[in-house]
Amino acid sequence: MAHYHHTVICKATPFVEFTKWCASHQNAGMEDPVVKARRQNLKRLIDRDYDGNQSKVARLIQPDRPSQSYINGLLQAVPKSEDKKPKSFGEKAARKIEHALGLKRGQLDIPNSALIYDESRRDIARDALHSAVDDLDRHEQQEALSFIRQLQARRRKAG
């Protein structure tokens, strides 16, 4: 539910006043400070650790159905279209992103956070593989997948 902050008289007539409630997404200056910090920190994290590639982050957060537009929506404080609300960047989304990326809990909420990773939860090898595969063309990705399958078959034979 939207948080309403004040009313604005849209149109007045001699008979009645028409009142419109203004939600925070209609005035960027009224954005929740925690949500603003989350947006800024996520943007900095993507730029710092993922070369600005929102698709890489989307694949880590939602591996079964990655959506770069979801990440882009979270980063926009004001939607491009007047009739749309900005994507909610609430507690649940922030914790999900922190967990998926291996950040310490609450890092996205701290204004100008250092964005510290929780090394006990972070899978550095997996992240490096994701980044390496993203930089390959389709044929090279198929070769890499074939090699991984060979490694898995060898492990099954040995085990």
Secondary structure, DSSP 8 states (H G I E B T S, - for coil): ---EEEEEEEEE-SS-EEEEEEEGGG-GGG--HHHHHHHHHHHHHHHHHSTT-HHHHHHHH-TTS--HHHHHHHH-SS-SSTTS------HHHHHHHHHHHTB-TTGGGSTT----B-TTT--HHHHHHHHHHHTS-HHHHHHHHHHHHHHHHHHHHH-
